[in-house]
């Protein structure tokens, strides 16, 4: 959870800086820096596609079976 909080804070700062640069250099509206900061932070925190923060558990869809080959068991124990 600490990585997620740190990542959210850092991406919030990236959005704020990018918005401030767009405001200054391209003459965009003043509120752009806050809007980009909030959107960047929210996307990193929420992570809708699970690209940044993987799921905590793995779901096994098939159960491995034991096989006998030449009188010896082969497979997961």
Beta strands, then each sheet from edge to edge (+ up, - down):
strand 1: 67-69
strand 2: 72-74
sheet 1: 1+ 2-
end
